[in-house]
């Protein structure tokens, strides 16, 4: 039985789990949780039972259910390896990859989510404090990344870091544009979005852009 990934094609963390599957050519079944999908409600019921907070993505592989996108990538690296080395073999490099995974999840995607959540709560009058926290936090994260990229390079292939960075930078730039004084971050975003597995996620998510609470810009 092939693995099944439960998620939504517009979801950043679903992208994070889809990218390694696409990169390594892993055969799997996508089980859409969108309410309009044929099995969407049933798939969402599975997610609610599998995850303590009812969140997706969830990977089902035989008797194993794996929750949280980072853990899914770690699981795929062990149980479904392929040409894209998701986790560096060198322990020190692996530690750096895991560190940057948390940076992109917590301080880029997580910070952008503050703004998104404010619009979800009240699209007409979003909480200005949350907007300021999110946008200020993103600028701080961008500038930290700019400094980090001055001294470090990322591998030119899909890895744990690029799986985290791609959706985080894609959506964060919609919330707060990467400023001109962060050219390395802007270049990284463009480079990662051009990777075929990432471009596939972007294209598959286009029909759902109207879901973006701030209003999706007319660009990638």
Beta strands, then each sheet from edge to edge (+ up, - down):
strand 1: 3-7
strand 2: 28-32
strand 3: 58-61
strand 4: 64-67
sheet 1: 2+ 1+ 3- 4+
end
